[in-house]
């Protein structure tokens, strides 16, 4: 009896195994990120792989439209899933979703499949490049990118990029003017300033139009741009590179004396003005002549 039950279990398991083997993995040619539709169709158990190539860092939008039920996943080059979306479209009312990511150069893949639905679908990709001067090693502070004084650097926090580190060194105590900006209107990146021992000194959440002044002693400093994804710019100006200016209220005494002397030459005597010294001499002479006459 026990053997009969075991045999029955094995027989019931065979159809399930056969159904599992019916899954098909279909590879397709890479699709271009040129805003052109690529059309296809799917049946239950089919999984379609559509690779795409990102040549430079930028914003990638993959639009998927399905005329049936199914799901779509974003995979990296190692076919590790990072995001997914579920669809419930029909022939008369397709469902459309956008998958939007800031991506670094590399190969990515879109997987489209359906467990029990059959129908058509189409996909297309759109690419917008983002200016970036960041180095590949700047994802941690050990590979922090140098931030020269007065130079504006641009970077992008991408989908797989959690931090961008920058560094600068002061030989003496100096005034440092730090500015950062982004074109994003919401969900903006954050900025943290560390000293040489990676002790936090200042932090700004969601910077846009950020500007702050620090008086820093000699040493090495790190700036970490992190958080929400998107493009940004960063600039640090050290005091030694600032143009020298002398405010009017701080003019030297010598400059004031020179100005006063200049003013005395620039002012002409009023008409009919009599010098007090010459008037006194004339009065004394008249009195002397009057006494001499007696």
C-alpha positions as CSV (number, residue, x, y, z in Angstrom):
1,X,0.0,0.0,0.0
2,X,2.8,2.4,0.9
3,X,4.5,1.7,-2.5
4,X,1.2,2.5,-4.3
5,X,0.8,5.8,-2.5
6,X,4.4,6.8,-3.3
7,X,3.9,5.9,-7.0
8,X,0.7,8.0,-7.1
9,X,2.6,11.0,-5.7
10,X,5.3,10.7,-8.3
11,X,2.7,10.4,-11.1
12,X,0.9,13.5,-9.9
13,X,4.3,15.4,-9.7
14,X,5.2,14.7,-13.3
15,X,2.7,17.0,-15.0
16,X,3.8,19.9,-12.6
17,X,7.4,19.3,-13.6
18,X,6.5,19.3,-17.2
19,X,4.6,22.6,-16.9
20,X,7.7,24.1,-15.1
21,X,9.9,23.0,-18.0
22,X,7.5,24.7,-20.5
23,X,8.8,28.2,-19.4
24,X,10.7,29.7,-22.3
25,X,13.4,32.4,-22.0
26,X,13.6,34.4,-25.2
27,X,16.6,36.7,-25.9
28,X,16.2,39.7,-28.2
29,X,18.6,42.1,-29.9
30,X,19.4,45.3,-27.8
31,X,16.9,48.1,-28.4
32,X,18.1,51.6,-29.0
33,X,17.2,54.5,-26.7
34,X,16.0,56.6,-29.6
35,X,12.2,57.0,-28.7
36,X,11.2,54.2,-31.2
37,X,8.8,51.4,-30.4
38,X,9.8,47.8,-30.4
39,X,6.8,45.4,-30.7
40,X,6.4,41.9,-29.5
41,X,3.9,39.3,-28.2
42,X,3.9,36.9,-25.3
43,X,2.2,33.7,-24.2
44,X,1.9,32.1,-20.8
45,X,5.3,30.9,-19.5
46,X,7.3,33.1,-21.8
47,X,10.0,35.5,-20.6
48,X,11.4,38.0,-23.1
49,X,14.8,39.6,-22.4
50,X,15.5,43.0,-24.1
51,X,18.9,44.4,-23.4
52,X,19.8,48.1,-23.8
53,X,23.1,49.9,-23.7
54,X,23.8,53.2,-21.9
55,X,26.8,54.9,-23.5
56,X,27.2,57.8,-20.9
57,X,25.7,58.8,-17.6
58,X,22.2,60.2,-18.0
59,X,18.4,59.9,-17.5
60,X,16.9,56.8,-19.1
61,X,13.1,56.4,-19.5
62,X,11.8,53.0,-20.6
63,X,8.1,53.0,-21.6
64,X,6.3,49.7,-21.6
65,X,2.8,49.2,-23.0
66,X,1.0,45.9,-22.6
67,X,-2.2,44.8,-24.3
68,X,-2.5,41.9,-21.7
69,X,-1.6,41.0,-18.2
70,X,2.0,40.6,-17.2
71,X,5.0,42.0,-15.4
72,X,8.2,43.8,-16.4
73,X,11.5,43.9,-14.4
74,X,14.6,46.0,-14.7
75,X,17.8,43.9,-14.5
76,X,21.5,44.9,-14.3
77,X,24.3,43.3,-16.3
78,X,24.3,40.3,-13.9
79,X,20.6,39.9,-14.4
80,X,19.9,41.0,-10.8
81,X,16.4,42.5,-10.5
82,X,16.2,46.1,-9.2
83,X,12.7,47.1,-10.0
84,X,9.4,45.7,-11.4
85,X,6.0,46.7,-12.5
86,X,2.7,44.8,-13.0
87,X,0.3,45.3,-15.9
88,X,-3.4,44.5,-16.4
89,X,-4.0,45.7,-19.9
90,X,-6.4,44.6,-22.6
91,X,-6.6,44.9,-26.4
92,X,-8.9,47.8,-26.2
93,X,-7.3,49.5,-23.2
94,X,-3.6,48.8,-22.9
95,X,-1.7,49.7,-19.7
96,X,1.4,51.9,-20.0
97,X,4.1,52.5,-17.4
98,X,7.3,54.5,-17.4
99,X,10.5,53.2,-15.7
100,X,12.7,56.3,-15.1
101,X,16.3,56.0,-13.8
102,X,19.5,57.9,-13.7
103,X,22.0,55.3,-15.0
104,X,25.7,55.0,-15.4
105,X,27.3,53.6,-18.6
106,X,26.8,49.9,-19.0
107,X,24.5,47.1,-20.2
108,X,21.0,46.7,-18.7
109,X,18.1,44.4,-19.5
110,X,14.3,44.6,-19.5
111,X,12.5,41.3,-18.8
112,X,8.9,41.0,-19.9
113,X,6.8,38.0,-19.0
114,X,3.3,36.6,-18.3
115,X,2.4,33.6,-16.2
116,X,-1.1,33.0,-17.6
117,X,-1.9,35.7,-20.1
118,X,-1.4,36.1,-23.8
119,X,-1.2,39.2,-25.9
120,X,0.9,41.9,-27.5
121,X,3.3,44.5,-26.0
122,X,5.7,47.2,-27.1
123,X,8.6,49.0,-25.5
124,X,10.8,52.0,-26.2
125,X,13.6,53.9,-24.6
126,X,14.5,57.6,-24.3
127,X,17.9,58.9,-23.2
128,X,18.8,62.4,-21.8
129,X,22.6,62.9,-21.1
130,X,23.7,64.6,-17.9
131,X,26.9,66.6,-17.6
132,X,29.3,64.8,-15.3
133,X,33.0,65.3,-14.4
134,X,33.0,62.8,-11.5
135,X,35.5,59.9,-11.4
136,X,34.6,56.3,-11.2
137,X,36.4,55.9,-7.8
138,X,34.5,58.6,-6.0
139,X,31.8,56.3,-4.7
140,X,33.7,56.1,-1.4
141,X,35.9,58.5,0.5
142,X,39.1,56.5,-0.1
143,X,38.7,57.4,-3.8
144,X,37.4,60.9,-3.2
145,X,37.8,63.2,-6.2
146,X,39.9,66.4,-5.8
147,X,37.8,69.6,-5.6
148,X,40.1,72.4,-6.8
149,X,39.4,75.9,-5.5
150,X,37.1,78.0,-7.8
151,X,36.3,75.1,-10.1
152,X,32.7,74.0,-10.6
153,X,32.3,70.2,-10.8
154,X,29.2,68.4,-12.0
155,X,28.0,64.9,-11.0
156,X,25.0,62.6,-11.0
157,X,23.8,60.3,-8.3
158,X,22.6,57.2,-10.3
159,X,20.4,54.3,-9.4
160,X,23.3,52.2,-8.2
161,X,25.3,55.1,-6.8
162,X,24.7,56.0,-3.2
163,X,27.5,58.4,-2.6
164,X,29.9,60.8,-4.4
165,X,32.9,61.9,-2.4
166,X,35.1,65.0,-3.0
167,X,38.1,66.3,-1.1
168,X,40.2,69.4,-0.6
169,X,43.2,70.3,1.5
170,X,44.1,73.6,3.3
171,X,47.7,74.4,4.1
172,X,46.7,77.1,6.6
173,X,43.5,78.4,8.2
174,X,41.3,79.8,5.5
175,X,37.8,81.0,4.7
176,X,36.0,78.5,2.5
177,X,32.9,79.3,0.5
178,X,31.0,76.1,-0.5
179,X,28.1,76.2,-3.0
180,X,26.0,73.3,-4.4
181,X,23.0,73.3,-6.7
182,X,20.7,70.9,-8.7
183,X,18.1,71.2,-11.4
184,X,15.7,69.0,-9.5
185,X,12.7,70.6,-8.0
186,X,11.9,67.8,-5.5
187,X,13.7,64.8,-3.9
188,X,17.0,66.6,-4.1
189,X,20.4,65.1,-3.0
190,X,22.0,65.9,0.4
191,X,25.4,67.2,1.3
192,X,27.7,66.4,4.3
193,X,31.0,68.0,5.2
194,X,33.6,65.9,7.1
195,X,37.0,66.7,8.5
196,X,40.1,64.5,7.8
197,X,39.0,61.9,10.3
198,X,35.5,61.6,8.7
199,X,33.9,63.4,11.7
200,X,30.8,65.2,10.5
201,X,31.0,69.0,10.6
202,X,27.9,70.1,8.6
203,X,25.0,68.6,6.8
204,X,22.4,70.0,4.4
205,X,19.3,68.0,3.4
206,X,17.8,68.5,-0.1
207,X,20.2,71.2,-1.3
208,X,19.2,73.6,-4.0
209,X,20.9,77.0,-4.3
210,X,23.0,76.0,-1.2
211,X,25.8,78.4,-0.1
212,X,27.7,78.4,3.2
213,X,30.9,79.9,4.5
214,X,33.3,78.1,6.8
215,X,36.4,79.2,8.7
216,X,38.5,76.0,8.6
217,X,41.9,75.2,10.0
218,X,44.6,73.6,8.0
219,X,43.9,70.0,7.1
220,X,42.0,67.7,4.7
221,X,38.3,67.8,4.3
222,X,35.7,65.5,2.5
223,X,32.3,66.4,1.0
224,X,29.7,63.6,0.5
225,X,26.9,64.1,-1.9
226,X,24.3,61.4,-1.2
227,X,20.6,60.5,-1.1
228,X,18.1,61.2,-3.8
229,X,19.1,60.5,-7.4
230,X,19.9,63.2,-10.0
231,X,22.4,65.7,-11.3
232,X,24.1,68.4,-9.2
233,X,27.0,70.9,-9.3
234,X,29.6,71.6,-6.5
235,X,32.1,74.4,-6.0
236,X,34.5,75.4,-3.2
237,X,36.4,78.7,-3.2
238,X,39.3,79.2,-0.8
239,X,40.1,82.7,0.6
240,X,43.5,82.9,-1.1
241,X,41.8,82.8,-4.5
242,X,39.3,85.6,-3.7
243,X,39.9,89.1,-5.2
244,X,41.2,91.6,-2.6
245,X,38.7,94.4,-1.9
246,X,39.0,97.3,0.5
247,X,35.6,98.5,1.8
248,X,35.1,102.3,1.9
249,X,34.7,102.4,5.7
250,X,38.2,100.8,6.1
251,X,40.1,103.3,4.1
252,X,43.5,104.2,5.7
253,X,44.4,107.5,7.3
254,X,46.8,108.3,4.6
255,X,44.1,107.9,2.0
256,X,41.9,110.3,4.0
257,X,44.6,112.9,4.2
258,X,45.3,112.7,0.5
259,X,41.6,113.1,-0.2
260,X,41.3,116.1,2.1
261,X,44.3,117.7,0.5
262,X,42.8,117.1,-2.9
263,X,39.5,118.7,-1.8
264,X,41.3,121.9,-0.7
265,X,42.7,122.4,-4.1
266,X,39.5,121.6,-5.9
267,X,37.5,124.3,-4.0
268,X,37.8,127.8,-5.5
269,X,37.6,131.0,-3.3
270,X,34.2,132.7,-3.3
271,X,34.1,136.1,-5.1
272,X,34.7,139.1,-2.8
273,X,36.4,137.0,-0.1
274,X,39.1,138.9,2.0
275,X,42.0,137.1,3.6
276,X,41.8,137.7,7.4
277,X,45.6,138.0,7.7
278,X,45.9,140.7,5.0
279,X,43.1,142.7,6.6
280,X,44.9,142.7,10.0
281,X,48.1,144.1,8.5
282,X,46.3,146.9,6.7
283,X,44.5,148.0,9.9
284,X,47.8,148.1,11.9
285,X,49.4,150.3,9.2
286,X,46.5,152.8,9.4
287,X,46.8,153.1,13.2
288,X,50.5,153.6,13.0
289,X,50.1,156.5,10.4
290,X,47.4,158.1,12.6
291,X,49.6,158.2,15.8
292,X,52.6,159.5,13.8
293,X,50.6,162.5,12.7
294,X,50.2,163.7,16.3
